[in-house]
Amino acid sequence: MTKKERALKAVEALKQEYPDALCSLEAQNPLELLIATRLSAQCTDARVNLVTPVLFAKYKTLDDYCEARVEDVEEIIHSCGFYHGKARDIIGMAQKIRSDFGGRVPDTIEALTTLPGVGRKTANLIVGDVYHKPAVVTDTHLIRLANRIGLVETKEPVKVETALRKLLPPDESNDFCHRCVLHGRAVCTARKAHCESCALNSFCKKNI
């Protein structure tokens, strides 16, 4: 079985298992999703979702973030960890969006990665979830599953992204990444692969 064939089987199997391929971060608009994704670095989505309602209630517009005091943002996001850098990045990205992009969250990976604190993982999430373009979000779950299944032989995020862009149907790639996160949390966990209850068992390279 080729990697392409295995990738297509994985797409279909996970689609059956997790029909609702949704991002677990809660946000109402592109800016909120961008901020929530920045906060999620080295932090659980569940924790971020506890913090963002307070943050989003205080700062409702792009201008609110542009004029915010770093100390005030830090106080709200403290429990997400690395709050000094995250607070600076949130304000900095808002200011750059206003000054360089006319107040609109950019819609390309190239533009998004010019924003403070935004790497390719975050940029892909925004491009895929907000603008519905083909995207590969290299979450730790995706990287683990892609290696175990036999789609890639690397843990470097950019190399995983590049490889999967060649293997996955463009219109399925973003949802596939979300489904891998769900599957990685529920079945193919970092601690143990529960192969006996895995929808990918019959063609997973780990079991062949």
MOFEN-V99312 format. One record per backbone hydrogen bond with DSSP energy under -0.5 kcal/mol. CO is the residue of the C=O (numbers start at 1). NH is the residue of the N-H. Records with the same first field share a line. If there is no record, write none. Layout:
CO: NH ; NH
//
This chain:
2: 6
3: 7
4: 8
5: 9
6: 10
7: 11
8: 12
9: 13
10: 14
11: 15
12: 16
13: 17
14: 18
19: 21
20: 22
25: 27
29: 33
30: 34
31: 35
32: 36
33: 37
34: 38
35: 39
36: 40
38: 41
40: 43
44: 48
45: 49
46: 50
47: 50 ; 51
48: 51 ; 52
51: 54 ; 55
52: 56
53: 57
54: 58
55: 59
58: 60
61: 65
62: 66
63: 67
65: 68
69: 72 ; 73
70: 74
71: 75
72: 76
73: 77
74: 78
77: 80
78: 81
82: 86
83: 87
84: 88
85: 89
86: 90
87: 91
88: 92
89: 93
90: 94
91: 95
92: 96
93: 97
94: 98
95: 99
96: 100 ; 101
97: 101 ; 103 ; 104
101: 104
108: 112
109: 113
111: 114
112: 115
115: 118
117: 119
119: 123
120: 124
121: 125
122: 126
123: 127
124: 128
125: 129
126: 130 ; 131
127: 133
128: 132
136: 138
137: 139
139: 143
140: 144
141: 145
142: 146
143: 147
144: 148
145: 149
146: 150 ; 151 ; 152
148: 206
149: 205
155: 157
156: 160
157: 161
158: 162
159: 163
160: 164
161: 165
162: 166
163: 166 ; 167
164: 168
169: 172 ; 173
170: 174
172: 176
173: 177
174: 178
175: 179
176: 180
177: 181
178: 182
179: 183
180: 184
181: 185
182: 186
183: 187 ; 188
187: 189 ; 194
192: 189 ; 194
193: 195
194: 197
195: 198
198: 201
200: 203 ; 204
204: 207
205: 208
//
